[in-house]
Amino acid sequence: MSLEDRAALASAPKRNGTTVTVESYPVGPPWDPAEHMYAEFDDGRDSYIYRGGPDPDLRLGASVVPAHLSRDFGRGRRVLYQSFLPDVSATQAIQPAQADAAQINRSEHPYLGVTSNSNSVIGDFTARQYGQRVGNGPLHAFRGWTPGYAYDLPDPGVDQIPTGMYRPTNSIW
């Protein structure tokens, strides 16, 4: 990087907020349209991934970890949703996801493949937090199907999970 490039980078406007991106990638053989969804929160300094999946006892589990520690890191092939949360750091933006994950992990809800799964975790979270249930049904299998995204997990209760804590200013759907 040249000295001019470094000066330009230093004077470039810094983004003040967090980009939330829901991505998916195929999980089965090439002929299977099923995909796994996860959410990434990135403020340019810190990046976290929120995901669901089966726990060792085949119950539904969820976690929020630094992006580079997640098995989903860098695997997304398709962006299903993206929004920007102005004036919110990634560590603030993940707080509702952390509360959501804690409730899911306490619930002992079974992991059921095409209903109660990682995609239902993200679908429920985006519906509560951003007002849009993210995912694709079987009619969109040619683009990728995210089975379980429309499945409503048991209501965690408004006292446990902050709903709509941060609202995006813009989003792609």
Secondary structure, DSSP 4 states (H G I P E B T S, - for coil): --HHHHHHHHHSPPP-EEEEEEEEEE-S-TT--BEEEEEEEE-SS-EEEEEEEE-TTSBEEEEEEEGGGSTTTTT--EEEEEEEEET--HHHHTHHHHHHHHHHHHHTPBP-TTSSSHHHHHHHHHHHHHS------GGGTTT-B-TTTTPPPPP--TTTS-SSSS--SEEE-
